[in-house]
Each structure stands twice: as structure tokens, then as C-alpha cells.
Amino acid sequence: MVGTDVSREMIRIGQRKGFQYAVLADAYHLPFADGTFHVAMTNRLLHLLEDWRGALREIGRTTQGWYVSVLERESAVPDLELEYVRGVEGRGGNTKRPGLYERDLASQLSPDRIVAIGRFGAPEQASHTIAMLEKRIFSSQWSVPEEIHRDTIATLRNRFHGVTIQTQNEIELAIWRVGRLLDFVGIAPSPA
């Protein structure tokens, strides 16, 4: 198994956790020959990439068999991420992500197979979610002007102070044949 990341720090973290083969590379220029791998996998990657189709083409170039992705569907009541989006957009801001969530890829190109992993949920304090939103850790926040961001966070703090959120996550693995994936993104697969 070989991992790649564009961040040196993430490579170091992977190595500290025992990941032996980690390569510094970006998703658009993988340093591997055509068809090097039988399976490629991403998790929470495509929504970070403006040219997510280009990344899938490169993944397909280096992979001869299957592309696998973790699909995570999250819900929360109340949904503070949705409240943040409404607050930003109500103030004239934009919360468009650079790319496409893997779960949305599955709605555009149905997987060849889906394997259910499980569901889990837990109560969480609204203050925890608001703190994460305040740090701008979500790609939908990257283009939000600072003043709009600050005002939206302040509104969320006032509205949801002391509230407990009930979260629910559903995890699945989606599996596509690389040939179908490459057809979808506009390039025919090379012969194996």
C-alpha cells in the first residue's frame, strides 16, 4: 500500500502512525507509471480539488482495476453547518466548494458496488461544532470574507449557546471499475 499527500506534515503523521510507503505528490501528477496499482482509494479528497475530474483521470491512469472511495453521509439536528451556509449566503457571501464530494460522485456515476460499513451517532455540544466552523476547516468556508464569517459565527453562538446536537453518520465504501470512471471523466482507459 502506498499513500500520497500534498502536505509534508501529513506524510510525517502517516509515517509516525506506521504507514511505511508515503509519497509527497499532488493528485494531478502522481509519480507512478500507468497501471501501477490494482486499486486506488480516496477519502475526503475530491471536494478540495477544483479540477476533481483531472484528479480522477490521474488516479485512473495509475490504476488498472478499481477505484474505491469512502462515502460519508452526515446529519445533525440542528444542522449548524447548514445554518452557517444560510447565514453566510444571507449576508451576501458564497459557500461554494472547490470540488465535488465523493458521495456526490456516486449520485453522478453509480458505483459498481457499495459496501455498507455502518452507522453511528452521538450527542455533541453546539459549541464544539461552532469552534470547528470558526477555524474555517471546511472547504466551503475558504472563500467567505472575514467580516461575513465573524458575523455568522457570532450569530450561531448566540442562537445555539448550550444546545446539544444529535449527529448521525452513515459510512459506505463505493467501488467503481476504473474503465467506467475514465469514461465518465472523458478519457478512455489505456490497455492493461
N, C-alpha and C positions, 0 to 999 in steps of 0.2 A: 504494500500500500504506500502510495506517495501522495503527500499533501502539498498544496501550493497556497500561497497567500502573497498579497502585495505589500504586506506590513512585516518589517523585520521583527518587530515586537511580537506579533502573533506567531511567527516562526519560532522565536525563542520560547514562548509559552508552550507551544506544541512539543518542542524538544524536552522542556522540563517535565512535561506530563508523559514522556516516554515515546513520543512519536519519532521514530528513527529517521524516516525519509521525508524531509520537508524542504521545499524548493521555493525560493523567492521568485515570484513571477506574477504577471497580471493575466487576467482571463482572456485577453485579446491576443496574447503572444506566448503560448505555452511552449517551453523549451523541450518538447518531445517530438519524436518522429511520428509520421502518420500511422495510425493504428497501433500505437504502443500499448494501449490498455484494452482490456476486455470490458471493463465497467468504469464509468465516471460518475461522480456524485457531487451535488452541490447542496448546501443548506444555507438559506438566508443570504443568497448572493445576488440573484438577478435583479431584485428591486434597487440595488445600489448602483447598477450599471445603466447608463443612458443607452448604450448600444448592446442591450441584452441579447439581441439576435446574433451579433458578431461574436459574443462570448459563447453562445451555443454552437455556432459554426466551428469555432476553435476547439471546443470540447468534442464535437463530432469528428473533427479531423484527427484527433489524437486517440479516438476510441473506436473500436471495431464492433462492439457488441451492444451494450446497454447504457442508457443514461438514467440515473436514479436521483430523485430529489425528495427531501423531507417536506411534506405538506403539513402546515400547522394552521389550524383554524381556531382563532381565539374569540371568546366572547366575554363580556364583563357587564355587570349591571350594578351601578350605572357605568356606561362606557365613557371613560374620561378621555380616551384618545379621540373618539368621535366628538365629544364636547369641545376638545381643543381645536379640532378641524373647523367646527361650526364657529367657534369664537374667532379664529384667525380669518376665516373667509368672510365673516360678518364685519370684520374691520378692514376688509379690502385686501387681505393677504392671500397667498397661494400655498397650498399644501401638496402640490403635485410631486410625486416621487420621480426620481430619475429613470427608473426601470419598471420591471414587472415582477410581482411576487410569483414564486413558483406555483402557489395554489391557483393563481390566475392563469398561468401557463396551462395547467391541467384543464381549465374551462375552455381554452382556445384549441388545444390539441389533446384529446382524451388519451390518457395513458393506456399502454398495452395491458398493464396490470396495476392494481392498487392493493397494498397490504396494510391492513389496519394494525396500528401499533397499540393505541389505547386512548383513553380519555382520563383526564384528571382535572380537578378543580380545587380551589381553596379560597377562603376569605383573605382579603388583603386590604390594608388601610389605604384610603384615597391619598393620604399624604405621601405614601411611597410612590404611587403612580405619578403624582404631580411632580415629585422630586426628579423622577426619570424624565418626564416631559420638559422640566426646566433645564436639564442638561443638554437638550436637543440631541438625544441619542437616536432618534428615528429619522430616516431619510426624508420623510415628508416635511420635516422641520427645517431642513438645511437652507431653504430659500426664504424663510419667513423673516421679515425685517425685525430688528431687535425690539423696537418700541411696541410693535404688534404682539410679539412673543411675550414681552414682560406684562403687558396689559391682560393678555389672555390667561397667563399663569396666575396673576393676581385675582382675576375673576373666578378661576377654578378653585383657588384656595378659599375664597370667601364662600362660594356655593357649597363646597364639599368638605368643609372642615369637620373632622370627626366621623365622617361617613365610612362604613365598611363596604367594600366592593366584593361581589361574588364572581370569581373568574371560572371559566370553563375552557379547557384546551382539548382539541382532538388532533391526534398525530397519526399520519399515514405516510407510507412510502409510495411514491408514484414511480413507475418504471416504463420507459419508452425504448423501443428499438431505435438505435442511432440513425438508421436509414430514414425512418419516419420523421425523426427530429430534424434531420438535414433537409428533407423535402419541405418541411414546414418553414424553415428559416431561409429557404431559397437556394440550397446547394445540394446537388446530388451526391450521395456518398461515393467515396473512392473505392475501387475494388479491394477486398481484403486479401 
